[in-house]
C-alpha cells in the first residue's frame, strides 16, 4: 500500500525556530500552546507524523491540523486557537451563587440569634 505524500510540510524560518525555542524553554505558556510549539519544532526537524505522535502523545489529526494552520497563517495562527462556537461571553455572566437571596425566600444565618 502506498503511503500518501505529506501535504503540509513545515519549514520554519530561523526567527520562527528561535521564537518557538524561547517559548518552550520558558515553561510559562499554556499547555496547548506549548504542545503546538513542540509539534512545529519536531515537524521542522523532519519527523514524520507518527514519530511526532509518539514523542508528544498526540493524535494524527492534531499534528496535521497544526501543520496546516502554520501553512495557512504562519506561526501566530498555528499557536493560537480560533474562537469556539456556542454562546458568547458578554461580561454580564455571573457565576451561580446558591447563597444569593431570591425574592420570596427567607435568608437566615448560622449565627442568627447570637449577640456580638
Secondary structure, 3 states (H helix, E strand, C coil): CCCCCCCCCCCCCHHHHHHHHHHHHHCCCCHHHHHHHHHHHHHHCCCCHHHHHHHHCCCHHHHHHHHHHHHHHHHHHHHCCCCCCCCCCCCCCCCCCCCCCCCCCCCCCCCCCCCC
